[in-house]
């Protein structure tokens, strides 16, 4: 009981440490597992036993006999199902040629390059070599996001890394499952007629069961045949049932079935999909926390000694410094990315949870079957996972600065609220070269923003998901522009330290508008206009205008006109180079002013007499 409780406590503690230090959770999880497992048995325990022993003498321990294998299988099936849920076919179509090539060509380069390297460096069989290479294809979002979260990068670079991690996770897992299943069938992976027939059965039953039960579950949910309070646990039971049933018809087809099931269900139009995904994410966090401490603890010193040599260093160097860059540069040939941007993408390729988890499962299974060289799978993949995570977590930021992809000043703008006025201002900022992201909990506003070509995220401002969003890593300005003064103030208080490096602003409320002398320092645009004023002016005059300034007196004259005309609201000051400065409501931050600057304002056009016309 103490060991089981300890695993859960240590796992959640590792997740908290990872969140606090903003590093991938897999790093402290595996390190804790190694500490309480092989390290403890070799250096810390007087009797040479592990502090946490998943299997002892094959019959005792937390999971005696084959029970560890069963637990790992079921846990991986749930994790892969959750990964399949995140894959949207529409996203594959829209991610652009760079990411599409990186997923296809980059994966092929890794698949063949790593297999050839493993075969000739460690003299592994071709079957095991290709399984190893299939496992290290994936770079999941759970390891990419913490590394990139605090590195301000150009939008295109962060988008490529983010979408590669999201899309390649289930695809890489699928490739690994297919290679594993081909090895597992009778014949040991030999190209015999029987082997091909068995392999075909695995593909057939895995795909069929996954596709069929995904539609059946979706139908049951949409027809409300399942009560809402049972929705999540019923879906969990269905996933486990599909895994076991498919495996019964075609041995080792269960993992393929749950991946396909997740992908099909993830592309359905179920209104409960987001709720289901949240539940599976929470469950995956718990399972991952338990799983990786167990798997790392189950490794023996003998397993670690298999890769404790220069061959492992050579293989790691080839994977990281040759194969990954080769795949990236081939995939990004003739793209809009610059050389230093391609170099940074090549450098950041940490392997994650799917690779380590499936490697342990496959290693246990194949070793049990007596497949030659199967004992190398788990330590080799763990070596690549730990090495790449450590390397990227410690060097990504300085490397970005070294090669010149680190943005010295974050100029992106996060607009809280995607109403008509926010979309109008966002479109103007985008047209003037600024990266703009709108967030709103109203799906209609988000849909309209996307139809207007704006980047928009449907999220509740009170949730924590914004912290993990890589698309916001170049954001330096925060503009809270909702109709709720409380939400605007909350956005400033919660996110100004993260997204307001260059400035945080919010619309003033009615009370502040009535007392212009008490205009807050973060007040936005004008001390005479609130959300209602902006909305009304946008309804009547949905246009943003520019007027060239002669000097400071001219600027102050125009501000005076806007204060007395409800249909004119000043927004930005635009310098000669096109740089936009947000006008605060107190107007005290606008210092530099000269001929050639422009006042950017919302509403009807200002008509003012020129000096020669007086």
ZIPEPE-V182191 format. One record per residue. N is the residue number from 1. RES is the residue in one small letter. SS is DSSP state (H for helix, E for strand, L for the rest). PHI is phi in degrees with one decimal (* if undefined). Layout:
# ZIPEPE-V182191
n->N res->RES ss->SS phi->PHI
n->N res->RES ss->SS phi->PHI
This chain:
# ZIPEPE-V182191
n->1 res->x ss->L phi->*
n->2 res->x ss->H phi->-61.2
n->3 res->x ss->H phi->-65.4
n->4 res->x ss->H phi->-64.6
n->5 res->x ss->H phi->-64.5
n->6 res->x ss->H phi->-61.9
n->7 res->x ss->H phi->-62.0
n->8 res->x ss->H phi->-64.9
n->9 res->x ss->H phi->-63.2
n->10 res->x ss->H phi->-64.1
n->11 res->x ss->H phi->-64.2
n->12 res->x ss->H phi->-68.4
n->13 res->x ss->H phi->-61.3
n->14 res->x ss->H phi->-63.4
n->15 res->x ss->H phi->-62.9
n->16 res->x ss->H phi->-67.3
n->17 res->x ss->H phi->-61.0
n->18 res->x ss->H phi->-62.4
n->19 res->x ss->H phi->-64.6
n->20 res->x ss->H phi->-66.3
n->21 res->x ss->H phi->-87.8
n->22 res->x ss->L phi->57.7
n->23 res->x ss->L phi->-124.6
n->24 res->x ss->L phi->-60.0
n->25 res->x ss->H phi->-62.6
n->26 res->x ss->H phi->-62.4
n->27 res->x ss->H phi->-67.2
n->28 res->x ss->H phi->-65.6
n->29 res->x ss->H phi->-63.5
n->30 res->x ss->H phi->-69.1
n->31 res->x ss->H phi->-63.7
n->32 res->x ss->H phi->-64.8
n->33 res->x ss->H phi->-60.9
n->34 res->x ss->H phi->-66.6
n->35 res->x ss->H phi->-65.8
n->36 res->x ss->H phi->-82.2
n->37 res->x ss->H phi->-104.9
n->38 res->x ss->H phi->-63.0
n->39 res->x ss->H phi->-66.7
n->40 res->x ss->H phi->-63.2
n->41 res->x ss->H phi->-66.9
n->42 res->x ss->H phi->-90.3
n->43 res->x ss->H phi->-121.9
n->44 res->x ss->H phi->-109.2
n->45 res->x ss->L phi->-87.6
n->46 res->x ss->L phi->-68.1
n->47 res->x ss->L phi->-96.5
n->48 res->x ss->L phi->77.2
n->49 res->x ss->L phi->-95.0
n->50 res->x ss->L phi->-79.1
n->51 res->x ss->L phi->-68.8
n->52 res->x ss->L phi->-123.9
n->53 res->x ss->L phi->-114.5
n->54 res->x ss->L phi->-60.0
n->55 res->x ss->L phi->-134.5
n->56 res->x ss->E phi->-123.0
n->57 res->x ss->L phi->56.6
n->58 res->x ss->L phi->73.5
n->59 res->x ss->L phi->-128.2
n->60 res->x ss->E phi->-120.7
n->61 res->x ss->L phi->102.9
n->62 res->x ss->L phi->-62.9
n->63 res->x ss->L phi->-127.7
n->64 res->x ss->L phi->-68.1
n->65 res->x ss->L phi->63.4
n->66 res->x ss->L phi->-99.4
n->67 res->x ss->H phi->-65.6
n->68 res->x ss->H phi->-64.4
n->69 res->x ss->H phi->-60.1
n->70 res->x ss->H phi->-66.3
n->71 res->x ss->H phi->-63.4
n->72 res->x ss->H phi->-61.4
n->73 res->x ss->H phi->-59.7
n->74 res->x ss->H phi->-66.6
n->75 res->x ss->H phi->-64.7
n->76 res->x ss->H phi->-64.1
n->77 res->x ss->H phi->-62.8
n->78 res->x ss->H phi->-69.4
n->79 res->x ss->H phi->-63.9
n->80 res->x ss->H phi->-69.0
n->81 res->x ss->H phi->-61.8
n->82 res->x ss->H phi->-63.4
n->83 res->x ss->H phi->-64.8
n->84 res->x ss->H phi->-63.6
n->85 res->x ss->H phi->-61.6
n->86 res->x ss->L phi->-81.9
n->87 res->x ss->L phi->-89.6
n->88 res->x ss->L phi->-108.0
n->89 res->x ss->H phi->-63.1
n->90 res->x ss->H phi->-63.6
n->91 res->x ss->H phi->-71.6
n->92 res->x ss->H phi->-63.4
n->93 res->x ss->H phi->-70.9
n->94 res->x ss->H phi->-104.6
n->95 res->x ss->L phi->-76.3
n->96 res->x ss->L phi->97.1
n->97 res->x ss->H phi->-62.5
n->98 res->x ss->H phi->-63.2
n->99 res->x ss->H phi->-69.6
n->100 res->x ss->H phi->-60.6
n->101 res->x ss->H phi->-65.6
n->102 res->x ss->H phi->-64.7
n->103 res->x ss->H phi->-69.7
n->104 res->x ss->H phi->-84.1
n->105 res->x ss->H phi->-68.9
n->106 res->x ss->H phi->-61.4
n->107 res->x ss->H phi->-65.9
n->108 res->x ss->H phi->-65.0
n->109 res->x ss->H phi->-62.3
n->110 res->x ss->H phi->-64.8
n->111 res->x ss->H phi->-60.5
n->112 res->x ss->H phi->-82.4
n->113 res->x ss->H phi->-64.5
n->114 res->x ss->H phi->-68.6
n->115 res->x ss->H phi->-65.6
n->116 res->x ss->H phi->-62.9
n->117 res->x ss->H phi->-63.2
n->118 res->x ss->H phi->-63.2
n->119 res->x ss->H phi->-65.4
n->120 res->x ss->H phi->-89.3
n->121 res->x ss->H phi->-88.2
n->122 res->x ss->H phi->-103.4
n->123 res->x ss->L phi->56.7
n->124 res->x ss->L phi->-80.4
n->125 res->x ss->L phi->-64.4
n->126 res->x ss->H phi->-62.0
n->127 res->x ss->H phi->-62.4
n->128 res->x ss->H phi->-67.8
n->129 res->x ss->H phi->-62.4
n->130 res->x ss->H phi->-72.1
n->131 res->x ss->H phi->-66.2
n->132 res->x ss->H phi->-58.6
n->133 res->x ss->H phi->-66.7
n->134 res->x ss->H phi->-65.6
n->135 res->x ss->H phi->-69.1
n->136 res->x ss->L phi->-96.0
n->137 res->x ss->L phi->-67.0
n->138 res->x ss->L phi->-76.7
n->139 res->x ss->L phi->-129.2
n->140 res->x ss->L phi->-73.8
n->141 res->x ss->H phi->-65.7
n->142 res->x ss->H phi->-67.9
n->143 res->x ss->H phi->-103.9
n->144 res->x ss->H phi->-72.0
n->145 res->x ss->H phi->-58.5
n->146 res->x ss->H phi->-62.2
n->147 res->x ss->H phi->-70.8
n->148 res->x ss->H phi->-90.7
n->149 res->x ss->L phi->-56.3
n->150 res->x ss->L phi->-110.5
n->151 res->x ss->L phi->-113.1
n->152 res->x ss->L phi->-67.9
n->153 res->x ss->L phi->-125.3
n->154 res->x ss->L phi->-60.1
n->155 res->x ss->H phi->-53.0
n->156 res->x ss->H phi->-62.1
n->157 res->x ss->H phi->-68.2
n->158 res->x ss->H phi->-65.6
n->159 res->x ss->H phi->-65.4
n->160 res->x ss->H phi->-61.1
n->161 res->x ss->H phi->-67.3
n->162 res->x ss->H phi->-65.0
n->163 res->x ss->H phi->-71.8
n->164 res->x ss->H phi->-60.9
n->165 res->x ss->H phi->-63.7
n->166 res->x ss->H phi->-68.1
n->167 res->x ss->H phi->-78.0
n->168 res->x ss->H phi->-82.1
n->169 res->x ss->H phi->-59.0
n->170 res->x ss->H phi->-70.5
n->171 res->x ss->H phi->-67.4
n->172 res->x ss->H phi->-63.4
n->173 res->x ss->H phi->-63.5
n->174 res->x ss->H phi->-63.2
n->175 res->x ss->H phi->-62.7
n->176 res->x ss->H phi->-63.0
n->177 res->x ss->H phi->-62.4
n->178 res->x ss->H phi->-64.7
n->179 res->x ss->H phi->-64.1
n->180 res->x ss->H phi->-61.1
n->181 res->x ss->H phi->-67.2
n->182 res->x ss->H phi->-67.7
n->183 res->x ss->H phi->-68.6
n->184 res->x ss->H phi->-75.6
n->185 res->x ss->L phi->-69.5
n->186 res->x ss->L phi->-58.6
n->187 res->x ss->L phi->115.4
n->188 res->x ss->L phi->62.3
n->189 res->x ss->L phi->89.1
n->190 res->x ss->L phi->-72.0
n->191 res->x ss->L phi->-81.2
n->192 res->x ss->L phi->-109.1
n->193 res->x ss->H phi->-61.3
n->194 res->x ss->H phi->-63.4
n->195 res->x ss->H phi->-62.5
n->196 res->x ss->H phi->-66.1
n->197 res->x ss->H phi->-64.5
n->198 res->x ss->H phi->-63.7
n->199 res->x ss->H phi->-62.7
n->200 res->x ss->H phi->-62.9
n->201 res->x ss->H phi->-63.3
n->202 res->x ss->H phi->-62.2
n->203 res->x ss->H phi->-62.0
n->204 res->x ss->H phi->-63.3
n->205 res->x ss->H phi->-69.5
n->206 res->x ss->H phi->-61.2
n->207 res->x ss->H phi->-66.4
n->208 res->x ss->H phi->-64.2
n->209 res->x ss->H phi->-63.9
n->210 res->x ss->H phi->-62.4
n->211 res->x ss->H phi->-66.7
n->212 res->x ss->H phi->-65.5
n->213 res->x ss->H phi->-72.9
n->214 res->x ss->H phi->-64.1
n->215 res->x ss->H phi->-68.6
n->216 res->x ss->H phi->-65.4
n->217 res->x ss->H phi->-65.4
n->218 res->x ss->H phi->-61.9
n->219 res->x ss->H phi->-62.4
n->220 res->x ss->H phi->-63.6
n->221 res->x ss->H phi->-68.2
n->222 res->x ss->H phi->-66.4
n->223 res->x ss->L phi->-86.9
n->224 res->x ss->L phi->56.0
n->225 res->x ss->L phi->-78.4
n->226 res->x ss->L phi->-116.5
n->227 res->x ss->L phi->-61.9
n->228 res->x ss->H phi->-59.7
n->229 res->x ss->H phi->-70.7
n->230 res->x ss->H phi->-101.7
n->231 res->x ss->H phi->-56.3
n->232 res->x ss->H phi->-67.9
n->233 res->x ss->H phi->-71.6
n->234 res->x ss->H phi->-66.3
n->235 res->x ss->H phi->-62.9
n->236 res->x ss->H phi->-61.5
n->237 res->x ss->H phi->-63.1
n->238 res->x ss->H phi->-64.6
n->239 res->x ss->H phi->-60.7
n->240 res->x ss->H phi->-64.6
n->241 res->x ss->H phi->-64.9
n->242 res->x ss->H phi->-63.7
n->243 res->x ss->H phi->-58.5
n->244 res->x ss->H phi->-70.5
n->245 res->x ss->H phi->-64.8
n->246 res->x ss->H phi->-63.1
n->247 res->x ss->H phi->-64.6
n->248 res->x ss->H phi->-70.6
n->249 res->x ss->H phi->-80.4
n->250 res->x ss->L phi->-141.9
n->251 res->x ss->L phi->-56.3
n->252 res->x ss->L phi->74.7
n->253 res->x ss->L phi->-94.3
n->254 res->x ss->H phi->-62.6
n->255 res->x ss->H phi->-63.8
n->256 res->x ss->H phi->-61.9
n->257 res->x ss->H phi->-62.2
n->258 res->x ss->H phi->-73.1
n->259 res->x ss->H phi->-63.9
n->260 res->x ss->H phi->-63.1
n->261 res->x ss->H phi->-59.6
n->262 res->x ss->H phi->-63.1
n->263 res->x ss->H phi->-65.1
n->264 res->x ss->H phi->-67.0
n->265 res->x ss->H phi->-65.9
n->266 res->x ss->H phi->-65.8
n->267 res->x ss->L phi->-101.0
n->268 res->x ss->L phi->-82.0
n->269 res->x ss->L phi->-107.1
n->270 res->x ss->L phi->-66.4
n->271 res->x ss->L phi->-69.0
n->272 res->x ss->L phi->-100.5
n->273 res->x ss->H phi->-62.4
n->274 res->x ss->H phi->-64.4
n->275 res->x ss->H phi->-64.5
n->276 res->x ss->H phi->-63.6
n->277 res->x ss->H phi->-66.5
n->278 res->x ss->H phi->-61.2
n->279 res->x ss->H phi->-63.6
n->280 res->x ss->H phi->-65.0
n->281 res->x ss->H phi->-64.3
n->282 res->x ss->H phi->-63.8
n->283 res->x ss->H phi->-65.3
n->284 res->x ss->H phi->-63.8
n->285 res->x ss->H phi->-60.0
n->286 res->x ss->H phi->-65.4
n->287 res->x ss->H phi->-65.0
n->288 res->x ss->H phi->-62.2
n->289 res->x ss->H phi->-60.9
n->290 res->x ss->H phi->-72.2
n->291 res->x ss->H phi->-60.9
n->292 res->x ss->H phi->-77.7
n->293 res->x ss->H phi->-67.9
n->294 res->x ss->H phi->-62.3
n->295 res->x ss->H phi->-66.4
n->296 res->x ss->H phi->-67.3
n->297 res->x ss->H phi->-67.9
n->298 res->x ss->H phi->-76.3
n->299 res->x ss->L phi->-69.8
n->300 res->x ss->L phi->-99.7
n->301 res->x ss->H phi->-57.0
n->302 res->x ss->H phi->-60.5
n->303 res->x ss->H phi->-66.1
n->304 res->x ss->H phi->-66.0
n->305 res->x ss->H phi->-67.0
n->306 res->x ss->H phi->-62.1
n->307 res->x ss->L phi->-113.1
n->308 res->x ss->L phi->-91.3
n->309 res->x ss->L phi->-160.8
n->310 res->x ss->H phi->-69.8
n->311 res->x ss->H phi->-60.6
n->312 res->x ss->H phi->-65.3
n->313 res->x ss->H phi->-63.5
n->314 res->x ss->H phi->-64.6
n->315 res->x ss->H phi->-63.6
n->316 res->x ss->H phi->-60.5
n->317 res->x ss->H phi->-63.2
n->318 res->x ss->H phi->-64.1
n->319 res->x ss->H phi->-64.3
n->320 res->x ss->H phi->-83.6
n->321 res->x ss->H phi->-100.7
n->322 res->x ss->H phi->-124.5
n->323 res->x ss->H phi->-68.9
n->324 res->x ss->H phi->-61.1
n->325 res->x ss->H phi->-60.1
n->326 res->x ss->H phi->-61.3
n->327 res->x ss->H phi->-63.1
n->328 res->x ss->H phi->-67.5
n->329 res->x ss->H phi->-69.1
n->330 res->x ss->H phi->-66.9
n->331 res->x ss->H phi->-70.7
n->332 res->x ss->L phi->-103.3
n->333 res->x ss->L phi->-61.1
n->334 res->x ss->L phi->63.4
n->335 res->x ss->L phi->-92.9
n->336 res->x ss->L phi->-82.1
n->337 res->x ss->L phi->-71.4
n->338 res->x ss->L phi->-80.3
n->339 res->x ss->H phi->-59.9
n->340 res->x ss->H phi->-68.4
n->341 res->x ss->H phi->-70.2
n->342 res->x ss->H phi->-63.5
n->343 res->x ss->H phi->-64.2
n->344 res->x ss->H phi->-68.7
n->345 res->x ss->H phi->-62.3
n->346 res->x ss->H phi->-64.0
n->347 res->x ss->H phi->-72.9
n->348 res->x ss->L phi->-94.2
n->349 res->x ss->L phi->-147.5
n->350 res->x ss->L phi->-69.8
n->351 res->x ss->L phi->-85.8
n->352 res->x ss->L phi->-128.2
n->353 res->x ss->H phi->-65.0
n->354 res->x ss->H phi->-61.3
n->355 res->x ss->H phi->-60.8
n->356 res->x ss->H phi->-68.0
n->357 res->x ss->H phi->-66.0
n->358 res->x ss->H phi->-68.4
n->359 res->x ss->H phi->-60.1
n->360 res->x ss->H phi->-64.7
n->361 res->x ss->H phi->-62.2
n->362 res->x ss->H phi->-67.4
n->363 res->x ss->H phi->-61.5
n->364 res->x ss->H phi->-61.4
n->365 res->x ss->H phi->-65.9
n->366 res->x ss->H phi->-69.9
n->367 res->x ss->H phi->-64.4
n->368 res->x ss->H phi->-63.4
n->369 res->x ss->H phi->-82.4
n->370 res->x ss->L phi->81.4
n->371 res->x ss->L phi->-69.4
n->372 res->x ss->L phi->-61.6
n->373 res->x ss->L phi->71.4
n->374 res->x ss->L phi->-63.1
n->375 res->x ss->H phi->-66.6
n->376 res->x ss->H phi->-82.7
n->377 res->x ss->H phi->-58.7
n->378 res->x ss->H phi->-62.4
n->379 res->x ss->H phi->-64.9
n->380 res->x ss->H phi->-65.5
n->381 res->x ss->H phi->-68.0
n->382 res->x ss->H phi->-61.4
n->383 res->x ss->H phi->-62.3
n->384 res->x ss->H phi->-66.9
n->385 res->x ss->H phi->-62.9
n->386 res->x ss->H phi->-62.2
n->387 res->x ss->H phi->-64.2
n->388 res->x ss->H phi->-69.9
n->389 res->x ss->H phi->-65.1
n->390 res->x ss->H phi->-61.4
n->391 res->x ss->H phi->-61.8
n->392 res->x ss->H phi->-73.6
n->393 res->x ss->H phi->-65.2
n->394 res->x ss->H phi->-95.0
n->395 res->x ss->H phi->-118.1
n->396 res->x ss->H phi->-60.0
n->397 res->x ss->H phi->-66.2
n->398 res->x ss->H phi->-63.7
n->399 res->x ss->H phi->-66.8
n->400 res->x ss->H phi->-62.2
n->401 res->x ss->H phi->-68.7
n->402 res->x ss->H phi->-61.9
n->403 res->x ss->H phi->-95.1
n->404 res->x ss->L phi->85.1
n->405 res->x ss->L phi->-103.3
n->406 res->x ss->L phi->-76.6
n->407 res->x ss->L phi->-76.3
n->408 res->x ss->L phi->-66.0
n->409 res->x ss->L phi->-135.2
n->410 res->x ss->L phi->-80.7
n->411 res->x ss->L phi->-106.0
n->412 res->x ss->E phi->-67.7
n->413 res->x ss->E phi->-126.1
n->414 res->x ss->E phi->-101.3
n->415 res->x ss->E phi->-107.1
n->416 res->x ss->E phi->-86.3
n->417 res->x ss->L phi->107.1
n->418 res->x ss->L phi->-122.1
n->419 res->x ss->L phi->-69.8
n->420 res->x ss->H phi->-59.1
n->421 res->x ss->H phi->-67.9
n->422 res->x ss->H phi->-64.3
n->423 res->x ss->H phi->-68.1
n->424 res->x ss->H phi->-64.6
n->425 res->x ss->H phi->-66.7
n->426 res->x ss->H phi->-61.3
n->427 res->x ss->H phi->-64.0
n->428 res->x ss->H phi->-64.2
n->429 res->x ss->H phi->-64.3
n->430 res->x ss->H phi->-61.1
n->431 res->x ss->H phi->-64.1
n->432 res->x ss->L phi->-103.9
n->433 res->x ss->L phi->82.6
n->434 res->x ss->L phi->-100.8
n->435 res->x ss->L phi->-82.1
n->436 res->x ss->E phi->-119.4
n->437 res->x ss->E phi->-127.6
n->438 res->x ss->E phi->-104.3
n->439 res->x ss->E phi->-125.3
n->440 res->x ss->E phi->-163.0
n->441 res->x ss->L phi->-88.4
n->442 res->x ss->L phi->-88.9
n->443 res->x ss->H phi->-62.9
n->444 res->x ss->H phi->-65.9
n->445 res->x ss->H phi->-61.2
n->446 res->x ss->H phi->-65.2
n->447 res->x ss->H phi->-61.7
n->448 res->x ss->H phi->-64.0
n->449 res->x ss->H phi->-63.2
n->450 res->x ss->H phi->-66.1
n->451 res->x ss->H phi->-64.4
n->452 res->x ss->L phi->-87.9
n->453 res->x ss->L phi->83.4
n->454 res->x ss->L phi->-95.9
n->455 res->x ss->E phi->-82.9
n->456 res->x ss->E phi->-139.8
n->457 res->x ss->E phi->-125.0
n->458 res->x ss->E phi->-84.7
n->459 res->x ss->L phi->-150.9
n->460 res->x ss->L phi->-84.7
n->461 res->x ss->L phi->-62.7
n->462 res->x ss->L phi->-86.6
n->463 res->x ss->L phi->-83.9
n->464 res->x ss->L phi->-97.9
n->465 res->x ss->H phi->-69.4
n->466 res->x ss->H phi->-63.7
n->467 res->x ss->H phi->-62.2
n->468 res->x ss->H phi->-100.1
n->469 res->x ss->L phi->-88.2
n->470 res->x ss->H phi->-66.5
n->471 res->x ss->H phi->-62.4
n->472 res->x ss->H phi->-100.7
n->473 res->x ss->L phi->-75.9
n->474 res->x ss->L phi->-108.3
n->475 res->x ss->E phi->-81.9
n->476 res->x ss->E phi->-122.6
n->477 res->x ss->E phi->-121.7
n->478 res->x ss->E phi->-123.5
n->479 res->x ss->E phi->-125.4
n->480 res->x ss->E phi->-90.5
n->481 res->x ss->L phi->-132.1
n->482 res->x ss->L phi->-88.9
n->483 res->x ss->L phi->-81.4
n->484 res->x ss->L phi->-106.6
n->485 res->x ss->H phi->-64.4
n->486 res->x ss->H phi->-65.1
n->487 res->x ss->H phi->-65.7
n->488 res->x ss->H phi->-61.6
n->489 res->x ss->H phi->-67.2
n->490 res->x ss->H phi->-62.9
n->491 res->x ss->H phi->-60.6
n->492 res->x ss->H phi->-65.3
n->493 res->x ss->H phi->-66.7
n->494 res->x ss->H phi->-85.0
n->495 res->x ss->H phi->-112.6
n->496 res->x ss->H phi->-63.1
n->497 res->x ss->H phi->-70.4
n->498 res->x ss->H phi->-95.8
n->499 res->x ss->H phi->-113.6
n->500 res->x ss->L phi->-111.0
n->501 res->x ss->L phi->-56.3
n->502 res->x ss->L phi->-99.7
n->503 res->x ss->E phi->156.0
n->504 res->x ss->E phi->-123.9
n->505 res->x ss->E phi->-136.9
n->506 res->x ss->E phi->-144.8
n->507 res->x ss->L phi->-69.9
n->508 res->x ss->L phi->-77.4
n->509 res->x ss->L phi->-101.6
n->510 res->x ss->H phi->-61.4
n->511 res->x ss->H phi->-64.1
n->512 res->x ss->H phi->-69.7
n->513 res->x ss->H phi->-68.4
n->514 res->x ss->H phi->-75.9
n->515 res->x ss->L phi->-124.5
n->516 res->x ss->H phi->-59.4
n->517 res->x ss->H phi->-69.5
n->518 res->x ss->H phi->-103.9
n->519 res->x ss->L phi->-61.3
n->520 res->x ss->L phi->-66.1
n->521 res->x ss->L phi->-63.5
n->522 res->x ss->L phi->-95.1
n->523 res->x ss->E phi->-60.9
n->524 res->x ss->E phi->-109.5
n->525 res->x ss->L phi->75.0
n->526 res->x ss->L phi->-148.5
n->527 res->x ss->L phi->-86.3
n->528 res->x ss->L phi->-114.0
n->529 res->x ss->L phi->-136.3
n->530 res->x ss->L phi->-114.7
n->531 res->x ss->H phi->-60.7
n->532 res->x ss->H phi->-64.5
n->533 res->x ss->H phi->-61.4
n->534 res->x ss->H phi->-60.2
n->535 res->x ss->H phi->-63.8
n->536 res->x ss->H phi->-66.4
n->537 res->x ss->H phi->-65.0
n->538 res->x ss->H phi->-63.4
n->539 res->x ss->H phi->-64.7
n->540 res->x ss->H phi->-83.8
n->541 res->x ss->L phi->-132.6
n->542 res->x ss->L phi->-75.9
n->543 res->x ss->L phi->-148.6
n->544 res->x ss->E phi->-105.8
n->545 res->x ss->E phi->-110.6
n->546 res->x ss->E phi->-129.9
n->547 res->x ss->E phi->-136.8
n->548 res->x ss->E phi->-75.1
n->549 res->x ss->L phi->-99.2
n->550 res->x ss->L phi->-92.2
n->551 res->x ss->L phi->-167.7
n->552 res->x ss->H phi->-64.9
n->553 res->x ss->H phi->-61.5
n->554 res->x ss->H phi->-63.3
n->555 res->x ss->H phi->-61.4
n->556 res->x ss->H phi->-65.8
n->557 res->x ss->H phi->-64.6
n->558 res->x ss->H phi->-67.4
n->559 res->x ss->H phi->-62.6
n->560 res->x ss->H phi->-62.4
n->561 res->x ss->H phi->-62.1
n->562 res->x ss->H phi->-66.3
n->563 res->x ss->H phi->-66.1
n->564 res->x ss->H phi->-98.8
n->565 res->x ss->L phi->-124.2
n->566 res->x ss->L phi->-67.9
n->567 res->x ss->L phi->-95.6
n->568 res->x ss->E phi->-130.7
n->569 res->x ss->E phi->-129.5
n->570 res->x ss->E phi->-69.7
n->571 res->x ss->E phi->-120.7
n->572 res->x ss->E phi->-137.1
n->573 res->x ss->E phi->-112.1
n->574 res->x ss->E phi->-112.1
n->575 res->x ss->L phi->-85.0
n->576 res->x ss->L phi->-67.3
n->577 res->x ss->L phi->-87.5
n->578 res->x ss->L phi->91.8
n->579 res->x ss->L phi->-73.1
n->580 res->x ss->E phi->-103.1
n->581 res->x ss->E phi->-114.3
n->582 res->x ss->E phi->-69.3
n->583 res->x ss->L phi->-86.9
n->584 res->x ss->E phi->-77.4
n->585 res->x ss->L phi->-66.5
n->586 res->x ss->L phi->-88.4
n->587 res->x ss->L phi->62.3
n->588 res->x ss->L phi->-90.8
n->589 res->x ss->L phi->-87.0
n->590 res->x ss->L phi->-86.0
n->591 res->x ss->L phi->-101.6
n->592 res->x ss->L phi->-76.8
n->593 res->x ss->L phi->-153.3
n->594 res->x ss->L phi->-154.8
n->595 res->x ss->L phi->-62.8
n->596 res->x ss->L phi->105.3
n->597 res->x ss->L phi->-72.5
n->598 res->x ss->E phi->-129.5
n->599 res->x ss->E phi->-93.6
n->600 res->x ss->E phi->-101.9
n->601 res->x ss->E phi->-141.2
n->602 res->x ss->E phi->-104.4
n->603 res->x ss->E phi->119.7
n->604 res->x ss->L phi->-74.9
n->605 res->x ss->L phi->-68.6
n->606 res->x ss->L phi->-81.4
n->607 res->x ss->L phi->-113.8
n->608 res->x ss->L phi->-135.4
n->609 res->x ss->L phi->-71.6
n->610 res->x ss->L phi->-78.5
n->611 res->x ss->H phi->-55.5
n->612 res->x ss->H phi->-71.9
n->613 res->x ss->H phi->-92.9
n->614 res->x ss->L phi->-78.8
